[in-house]
Amino acid sequence: MLKSIFRESLYRAKDWLRRVPPISFANRLYKANQLRAGLRSLASGYAKLAHEKALNYKKSEAIANFKRGVLARCPTFHPKKAGELRVFWVGSNRDQDESGFLQALRRLATVIEFQNWKGSYGQWYWDQKGRVRVYDSAIVALNDKCLLSQIEAALQDGPVDLLMGQMWANYLSKEALARVRSYGIPVINISMDDRLPDNWGTQDGTRLGAVGLASVTDLVLTTSSETCAWYGVEDCPAIFWPLASDPGVFTPRHNNVRDIDVLFIGNKYGIRERIVQDLKRRQIHVECYGAGWPNGPSTAEQSAALFKRAKIILGVGTVGYCDDVYTLKLRDFDAPMSGALYLTHRAPDLALLYQEGTEIECYATSEEAARKIHHYLGHPKELSAVAAAGHAKAITRDYWLCRLYSTFLELGLIEGSESNILSIDQSNRFQNQQENNETCRNQ
């Protein structure tokens, strides 16, 4: 009881202090330095452990280890034809997942979606006061109970070939996933936040993040390239897995009207407000949508519609309050797919995928961003050329159906060849077009 009262008092005190500007600034600076220090410590620690274990990460070995592990636990496991898989999906955010990922997954598999104890989409994160908790054993117990009961119900209707999700030990337990695996169901976890040191920490004796579930996970799909080796140290196979987009959701219609010069979609936190204010001081207006901005949040559908109206989409590729630590974002793929010129931070992982100055544009400072915005708005033909090249790359490689199909094929979950994606893709785009036409008729 006393512990609970203390935590509540501490929470209220922190919330009040964050509203005091000088304290807020100092807090941001402290958090940025803390994140950098945490990443340095993790990198050096895992490098030392990898050296001691004589581990040298290779993607091919990670995939081979995944296949061996699955076959060792499930000797009768065999690849299915695309469309015959039954996948149990454990989501985190409907707007995020319905922006193209789930639509593509449903093209390749029968998808059973996890529902929390309230009967709504995805894992439950909130305590009795409606706050998201870093870790709360009661919240974990709620999610565990739902997961196991729903898996058992799904098994009544036939085999479940895969459990896939965006899962953290903060909200689901190792014991629950171990129980799922005991049914002969492989577990694949998507980790999009591996450059947050807190996701490699512990609380109340529980290892947090995706790594906290590593011992009962068959494969981690991580959006941070260097952490593949970290998972290898944890004896969990992992591969670098860039995100993607959906042409059926984000590709603009012919003669699309672009009446927004610069658009940013994302919650207002970290360095985002400072960047937008710096651009405003340089006579650039940015239309912002997300929690904390005057326009408020936008749904997946609204975001897609806004992207199609933008000439330039602004990206902020940093992590937390840092201005020099980057991670891949969904907008890194949705923006080029939408046919807009994408301007974002010069992030190393994104540089592996898109060519700066040809397919996207990048910046390191607000001043550089402003200079490039002014240039491209004043040179619409150059803007269109870069936007078109980015769109061409996205629509031929970075769409969810292709990303999922090639991954499932590589992992031996489905049978076929890379050429099969063409027929599936054509069917997918035809169905998307039919859905878009139906939407237009109903508007």
C-alpha positions in Angstrom: 0.0 0.0 0.0 2.8 2.4 1.0 4.7 1.5 -2.2 1.6 2.3 -4.3 1.1 5.7 -2.6 4.7 6.6 -3.0 4.6 5.8 -6.8 1.4 7.8 -7.2 3.0 10.8 -5.4 6.2 10.5 -7.5 4.2 10.3 -10.7 2.3 13.5 -9.9 5.5 15.4 -8.9 7.2 14.4 -12.1 4.2 15.5 -14.1 4.1 18.9 -12.4 7.9 19.4 -12.8 7.7 18.6 -16.6 5.5 21.7 -17.0 8.2 24.1 -15.7 10.2 25.3 -18.8 13.7 25.3 -17.3 13.2 22.0 -15.6 11.6 20.6 -18.8 14.7 21.7 -20.8 17.1 20.1 -18.3 15.0 17.0 -18.3 15.2 16.7 -22.1 18.9 17.2 -22.0 19.3 14.6 -19.3 17.2 12.0 -21.1 19.1 12.5 -24.4 22.5 12.0 -22.6 21.1 9.1 -20.7 19.9 7.4 -23.9 23.2 7.9 -25.7 25.1 6.6 -22.7 22.8 3.6 -22.5 23.3 2.7 -26.1 27.1 3.0 -25.8 27.0 0.7 -22.8 24.8 -1.8 -24.6 27.0 -1.8 -27.7 30.2 -2.3 -25.8 28.7 -4.9 -23.5 27.3 -7.0 -26.4 30.5 -6.6 -28.4 32.5 -8.0 -25.4 30.1 -10.9 -25.0 30.1 -11.6 -28.7 33.9 -11.7 -28.6 33.9 -14.0 -25.6 31.5 -16.4 -27.4 33.4 -16.1 -30.7 30.1 -15.0 -32.4 30.2 -13.3 -35.8 26.6 -12.4 -36.9 25.5 -13.6 -40.3 21.9 -13.4 -41.5 22.1 -16.8 -43.2 23.1 -18.4 -40.0 20.3 -16.7 -38.1 17.7 -18.0 -40.6 19.3 -21.5 -40.5 19.1 -21.4 -36.6 15.4 -20.4 -36.9 14.6 -23.4 -39.2 16.6 -25.8 -37.0 14.8 -24.6 -33.8 11.4 -24.9 -35.3 12.0 -28.4 -36.7 13.5 -29.5 -33.4 10.4 -28.6 -31.5 7.9 -29.3 -34.4 9.2 -32.3 -36.4 6.0 -32.3 -38.6 6.3 -28.6 -39.5 6.2 -28.0 -43.2 5.8 -24.9 -45.5 2.3 -24.1 -46.7 1.1 -22.5 -49.9 0.5 -18.7 -49.7 -3.0 -18.2 -48.4 -3.1 -21.5 -46.5 -1.2 -20.3 -43.4 -3.1 -19.6 -40.2 -1.4 -16.8 -38.3 -2.3 -15.6 -34.8 -1.4 -11.9 -34.7 -0.7 -10.0 -31.4 -0.9 -6.3 -32.3 0.0 -3.1 -30.5 -1.7 -0.2 -32.3 -4.6 -0.6 -34.7 -3.9 2.6 -36.7 -0.3 1.6 -37.1 -1.1 -2.0 -38.1 -4.0 -1.2 -40.3 -2.0 1.2 -42.4 -1.0 -1.6 -44.7 0.6 -4.3 -42.7 -2.5 -6.3 -41.7 -4.1 -5.9 -45.1 -1.0 -7.6 -46.7 -0.8 -10.3 -44.0 -4.5 -11.1 -44.7 -3.6 -11.7 -48.4 -1.0 -14.3 -47.4 -2.8 -16.0 -44.4 -5.9 -16.4 -42.4 -5.3 -14.0 -39.6 -6.6 -14.4 -36.1 -6.3 -11.1 -34.2 -5.5 -10.9 -30.4 -8.1 -9.0 -28.4 -7.5 -7.7 -24.9 -9.7 -8.3 -21.9 -12.0 -5.4 -23.0 -12.6 -7.1 -26.4 -10.7 -4.4 -28.3 -7.7 -4.7 -30.6 -4.2 -5.4 -29.3 -2.4 -5.8 -25.9 -3.6 -4.0 -22.8 -1.2 -1.4 -21.4 -3.1 0.7 -18.9 -3.5 0.6 -15.1 -6.7 1.4 -13.2 -6.0 5.1 -13.6 -5.7 4.9 -17.3 -1.9 5.3 -17.4 0.5 3.3 -19.5 2.8 1.4 -17.2 6.4 0.4 -17.9 5.7 -2.9 -16.1 2.8 -4.1 -14.0 2.4 -7.8 -13.2 -1.4 -7.3 -13.1 -1.4 -6.0 -16.7 0.8 -8.9 -17.8 -1.6 -11.4 -16.2 -4.5 -9.9 -18.1 -2.8 -10.2 -21.4 -1.5 -13.7 -20.7 -4.9 -15.0 -19.8 -6.4 -13.5 -23.1 -3.6 -14.9 -25.2 -3.8 -18.4 -23.9 -7.5 -18.7 -24.0 -7.7 -17.3 -27.6 -4.9 -19.5 -28.8 -6.7 -22.6 -27.4 -9.9 -21.5 -29.0 -8.2 -21.0 -32.3 -6.7 -24.5 -32.1 -10.2 -25.9 -31.9 -10.7 -24.7 -35.5 -7.5 -26.1 -36.8 -3.7 -25.7 -36.6 -2.1 -22.4 -35.9 1.0 -22.2 -38.1 2.6 -19.1 -36.5 2.2 -16.6 -33.7 3.5 -13.2 -34.8 3.3 -9.9 -33.0 4.9 -6.8 -31.7 5.4 -8.0 -28.2 7.4 -6.9 -25.1 8.0 -8.6 -21.7 6.5 -5.5 -20.2 3.0 -6.7 -21.2 3.3 -10.5 -21.9 5.2 -13.1 -20.0 7.8 -15.6 -21.1 5.6 -18.3 -19.5 2.7 -17.5 -21.8 4.8 -17.6 -24.9 6.4 -20.9 -23.7 3.0 -22.3 -23.4 2.2 -21.2 -27.0 5.3 -22.9 -28.3 4.5 -26.1 -26.4 1.6 -26.4 -28.9 4.1 -26.6 -31.7 3.5 -23.0 -32.8 6.6 -21.0 -33.8 6.9 -17.4 -32.4 8.2 -14.5 -34.4 8.4 -11.1 -32.7 8.7 -7.7 -34.5 10.8 -5.2 -32.6 10.7 -1.6 -33.8 12.2 0.1 -30.7 15.6 -1.6 -30.1 17.5 1.7 -29.9 15.6 2.5 -26.7 18.0 1.3 -23.8 15.0 0.9 -21.5 13.8 -1.9 -23.7 17.0 -3.8 -22.7 16.6 -3.1 -19.0 14.8 -4.8 -16.1 12.1 -3.8 -13.6 11.1 -5.7 -10.5 13.4 -8.5 -11.6 11.8 -8.8 -15.0 13.8 -8.3 -18.2 11.9 -5.9 -20.4 11.4 -5.3 -24.1 11.5 -7.8 -26.9 14.7 -9.2 -25.5 12.8 -10.2 -22.3 11.0 -12.7 -24.5 14.0 -13.8 -26.4 14.4 -17.2 -24.7 10.9 -18.2 -25.9 11.0 -16.5 -29.3 12.1 -18.3 -32.5 13.0 -15.2 -34.4 13.1 -11.4 -33.9 12.5 -9.1 -36.9 14.3 -6.0 -35.8 14.4 -2.6 -37.5 17.8 -1.7 -35.9 20.5 -3.4 -37.9 23.2 -3.6 -35.2 20.9 -5.3 -32.7 20.8 -8.5 -34.8 24.1 -9.4 -33.2 22.8 -8.5 -29.7 20.0 -11.0 -30.1 22.6 -13.5 -31.3 24.4 -13.1 -28.0 21.1 -13.9 -26.3 20.8 -17.1 -28.3 17.8 -15.8 -30.2 18.0 -15.6 -34.1 17.3 -12.1 -35.5 17.4 -10.4 -38.9 17.3 -6.8 -39.9 13.8 -6.1 -41.2 13.0 -2.7 -42.7 9.4 -1.7 -42.5 7.2 -1.2 -45.6 4.1 0.5 -46.9 0.9 -0.5 -48.9 0.3 0.8 -52.4 -3.4 0.2 -52.0 -3.5 2.6 -49.0 -0.9 5.3 -49.9 -0.4 5.4 -53.7 -2.1 8.6 -55.0 -4.8 8.6 -57.7 -4.0 10.1 -61.1 -3.9 13.9 -61.1 -3.9 14.0 -57.3 -4.1 17.6 -56.0 -1.3 18.5 -53.7 -2.3 21.5 -51.7 -0.1 21.0 -48.6 3.4 22.4 -49.0 4.9 20.6 -46.0 3.3 17.9 -43.8 4.4 16.2 -40.6 2.4 13.4 -39.0 3.6 12.2 -35.6 3.1 12.9 -31.9 4.6 16.1 -30.5 7.6 15.0 -28.3 11.4 15.0 -28.3 13.0 17.4 -30.8 10.0 17.6 -33.1 8.5 20.8 -31.7 11.9 22.5 -32.0 12.3 21.5 -35.6 8.9 22.7 -36.6 9.4 26.0 -34.7 12.8 26.5 -36.4 11.2 26.0 -39.8 8.4 28.4 -38.9 11.0 31.1 -38.1 12.4 30.5 -41.6 9.0 31.3 -43.1 8.0 27.6 -43.6 4.6 26.5 -42.5 4.3 22.8 -41.5 0.9 21.2 -41.2 1.3 18.9 -38.1 -1.0 16.1 -37.0 -0.5 13.9 -33.9 -1.0 14.0 -30.1 0.0 17.4 -28.8 -0.4 19.4 -32.0 -3.4 21.7 -32.6 -4.8 19.5 -35.4 -4.7 16.5 -33.0 -4.1 12.9 -34.1 -5.1 11.4 -37.4 -6.3 7.9 -38.1 -4.5 5.6 -40.6 -7.1 6.5 -43.2 -6.8 10.2 -42.6 -3.0 10.0 -42.6 -3.0 8.3 -46.0 -5.3 11.0 -47.4 -3.1 13.8 -46.0 0.1 12.2 -47.4 -1.5 12.2 -50.9 -2.1 16.0 -50.5 1.4 16.8 -49.5 4.2 18.1 -51.8 6.9 17.5 -49.1 6.5 15.1 -46.2 8.8 16.0 -43.3 10.3 13.1 -41.3 12.0 13.2 -37.9 14.1 10.1 -37.7 15.5 10.5 -34.2 14.9 8.5 -31.1 13.4 10.1 -28.0 15.0 13.5 -27.2 18.2 12.8 -29.1 19.2 14.7 -32.3 21.9 12.1 -33.3 20.4 8.7 -32.7 18.1 7.4 -35.4 15.6 4.6 -36.1 13.4 3.6 -39.0 9.9 4.8 -39.0 6.8 3.7 -40.9 6.6 7.1 -42.6 10.1 6.4 -44.1 8.2 4.0 -46.4 4.7 5.5 -46.5 6.0 8.9 -47.6 7.8 7.7 -50.8 4.9 5.4 -51.5 2.5 8.4 -51.4 4.4 10.1 -54.2 5.5 13.1 -52.2 9.1 14.2 -51.8 10.3 12.8 -48.5 12.7 14.9 -46.4 14.0 13.3 -43.2 17.1 12.9 -41.1 20.2 11.4 -42.6 19.8 8.0 -40.9 22.3 5.2 -41.6 19.7 2.4 -41.9 17.6 4.5 -44.3 20.7 5.3 -46.4 21.0 1.5 -47.1 17.5 1.6 -48.7 17.1 5.0 -50.5 19.5 7.2 -52.3 19.8 10.8 -51.0 19.2 13.5 -53.6 17.8 11.0 -56.1 14.9 9.1 -54.3 14.6 11.1 -51.0 16.2 14.1 -49.4 17.9 14.3 -46.0 18.9 16.9 -43.4 21.1 17.1 -40.3 19.9 20.4 -39.0 16.7 22.5 -39.2 18.7 25.1 -41.3 19.5 22.4 -43.9 15.9 21.2 -43.9 14.7 24.8 -44.4 17.1 25.4 -47.3 16.0 22.2 -49.1 12.3 22.9 -48.6 12.7 26.4 -50.0 14.7 25.0 -52.9 12.3 22.3 -53.9 9.1 24.4 -53.5 10.8 26.9 -55.8 11.8 24.2 -58.3 8.7 22.0 -58.7 10.2 19.9 -61.6 13.1 18.8 -59.4 10.7 18.1 -56.5 8.6 15.9 -58.8 11.6 14.0 -60.1 12.9 13.0 -56.7 9.3 12.2 -55.5 8.8 10.0 -58.6 12.0 8.1 -58.1 11.2 7.5 -54.4 7.8 6.3 -55.3 9.2 3.9 -58.0 11.6 2.4 -55.5 8.8 2.0 -52.8 6.2 0.5 -55.2 8.6 -2.1 -56.6 10.3 -3.2 -53.3 9.1 -1.7 -50.1 5.5 -2.8 -50.0 4.1 -5.0 -47.3 3.0 -7.8 -49.4 6.5 -8.2 -50.9 8.2 -7.8 -47.5 6.1 -10.4 -45.8 6.0 -12.9 -48.8 9.8 -12.8 -49.2 10.4 -13.1 -45.4 8.0 -16.1 -45.1 9.6 -17.7 -48.1 13.1 -17.2 -46.8 12.1 -18.7 -43.4 10.5 -21.7 -45.0 7.0 -20.8 -43.8 5.5 -20.8 -47.2 6.5 -22.6 -50.4 7.1 -21.0 -53.8 9.6 -18.7 -55.4 10.2 -15.0 -55.7 8.4 -15.0 -59.0 5.2 -16.0 -57.4 4.9 -12.6 -55.7 4.0 -11.1 -59.1 0.7 -13.0 -59.5 -0.1 -12.5 -55.8 0.8 -8.8 -56.2 -1.4 -8.3 -59.2 -4.4 -9.9 -57.4 -3.6 -7.7 -54.4 -3.6 -4.5 -56.4 -6.8 -5.4 -58.3 -8.5 -6.1 -55.0 -7.2 -2.8 -53.5 -8.4 -0.9 -56.6 -11.9 -2.5 -56.2 -11.9 -1.5 -52.5 -10.9 2.1 -53.4 -13.6 2.3 -56.0 -16.2 1.1 -53.5 -15.0 3.7 -51.0 -15.4 6.4 -53.6 -18.9 5.3 -54.5 -19.9 5.5 -50.9 -18.5 8.9 -50.2 
